[in-house]
């Protein structure tokens, strides 16, 4: 059975840099000139678990720059307020785990979003291989699949890049 996931990321926060960075990695296309992107999303149900993989080929050292910038912002986020366009509010928490030991450079974190009606936890992994940035997010409600599983998926994705 096909499940259509609603792509409705938070649109406001008391930490706008945190929300903007997460949205840019997971939900929005790269605005970097010359970027080429592919994405795939797999879901068991609308509440999870679900897996999203975004692969961006970026010119020059863009992949490493994007990873470093995202890691710097997200490592300082902690817990912050979020809100959606429909008026729903909640909190999001980023727990940085640092390097994942994958590819040419990597970083990973646990991200938990909570509102009045749901909790979704994800493992977010960023991996650079050459000029390619892999953004892999595996989430579930209320808890994410085991972090080791997500890291294994990221390792497989990175190993298949030229």
C-alpha positions, 0 to 999 in steps of 0.5 A: 500500500502506498503511503503519501507523506505530508512534507510539512516542516515547522515554519517558525521557531525561537531558534530560526537558524536551527529550523532553517538548517534542518529544513534545508537538509531534509525538506528543501532543494539546495539553492547552491548553483550547480547542485544536483540532487536526488531524494527517496523516501520510504515509509511503513505508515504516516507515523513511521518508521520512515526513511529519507535519503537526500543525495546532493552533488555539490560543486567544489568543496560545497559538500564539506562546507554544507556539512560543516555549516550544518553541524556547527549550527545544529550542535548548538541548538539544544531544545527550542520552540517550533511552530507550523503554518497551521498554528500547531506548536511544539518543541524540537531537540537536537542531541549532537553525536559528532562524527559518524566515522563515515566517508570523507567527513560525517556528523550525526545527531538525534532529533526529537520533535514533540507537539500536543499530538505526536512525538517523532524521533529521528537519527540524522546522518550527514556524510561527505564522499568526494563532492557528494553530501548524503543526508540520511534521516530515519525516524519513528513515532515516538522513537527512532529505529536503533541508531546503529541501523541508521548508521549502517544504512548511511555506511551502505549509501556512502560506499555506493558513491563513486 
